[in-house]
Amino acid sequence: MQSDRGHWGSSTGFILAATGSAIGLGNLWRFPYITWENNGGAFVLVYLLCVAAVGMPIMMAEFLIGRRTQKSTVGALRECAGPLWGIFGVWGVLCAFLLLSYYTVIAGWSLYYFARTAAWSAAGYPGLATGDLFQAQVGNAGLQLVLSLGFSVATVAVVWFGVREGIERLARVSLPILFGILLLLLVSALGMSGSGQAFGFLFQASFAELEAGSMLSALGHSFFSLSVGMGAMITYGSYLSRKQSIVKASAAIVALDTGIAIVASIIMFSVIFSVAGMTEQVGASPVGMLFISLPELFYTEVPFGALLAPLFYILVAVAGLTSTISLLEVVTAYLIDEHAVERHRATLLSGAAVFVFTIFAALSFSGTPFFSSLAVFANKTGWFETVDHFVSNIMLPTGGLAVTLAAGWFISRRVSHGELVDGNEPGWFRYGLWLGFIRFVAPAAVLAIIIAVLLGADFS
Ligand code: PHE
């Protein structure tokens, strides 16, 4: 174990930091929005299956690879699976880089809504068409640049000081408050007239509507939400010491992450189906769902909503921050470990490089022809939606597939057994189950979905 590498302060600290990475805009913003785009029901079910059968085994694999090698993505894969596997490490670093470039923009939106709701709470909610407000703010180029620059600076600041003190403390305080507010919102949303319809939408599966493209989206999002498939959890695992049970930690992180995504969706859809005109507003800009639907709930339904609204949006920003730091950490740790760049320099370099691309993402909806035309896929707008699609549906599934193959077939069983099973546990159960999933079930599922999409040529 290298003495100059940081380590988590405690087991709880590690679980909170990794949960902080997993819980973020993926749960609150992305999951409800893509569930909407993929017609709910069957999509949600496929998503849950992907989380259990593919995402969770991969998370365990990433932690064990990181802890075993005490190295970040590239070095870790190279060391335990073989020299060629370093390429997939580089793929992961690139993925973190691209993901961060537009994730920062959404996090910036939550800062804007923090300011907006704080003003409404002070002066009274004007009851405006929140869909129009959202369109106006994403279209405002100057505002978008300021917001995303602000958020980038915050991310760099935390990584600069090292993850241990900052993240552990931040996650410890912010996650419980976020859970509390979501619970309050849930109770309020359940009392709304549209909540029945929301449950129907989310949990009544109609497989006739399920296309291969939706299955790929569900798979890709399970990686996105669990922060796997690109090395973030390898990197976090590399700061882990031997005492922690990887199996238990992974189970807790997966359960919390999935629970929050479902709760957020129940809340969001209850509002959408209850408030007149909301379906149209959200339909015009599904990407803004989190920011279009909830203000209504805070100011009309929730007890002390005026107090909680700004608090909620600032916590969305903090949830985003505990994720962006893990993304920047992937790139930074790569520079530190592979190119011997000193941490402060590495943080600044990677932060600045990512920000160049964040500018593209921030201006995607500005109507500037150059920036909105940076799109490769049909129906996608600018760098923002193009990269979101490319990262989630192409990079994460292929990266995840690489991790399953590396962990299942190329890392020696002695090593993976040693990392997953503590001396006196019934190893055959935990280890055998994991091995079966990581060797056969997970890669087969990922391959089957990718092949189905290729055959159907369904890339939209
Ligand atoms: N899991 C985070 C979320 O759901 C996003 C993320 C992906 C963070 C990959 C780190 C690595 O918001």
Residues whose N, C-alpha, C, O or C-beta is under 5 A from the ligand:
A	BS01	LIG	S21 A22 I23 G24 L25 G26 N27 F224 S225 L226 S227 V228 A232 S323 S326 L327
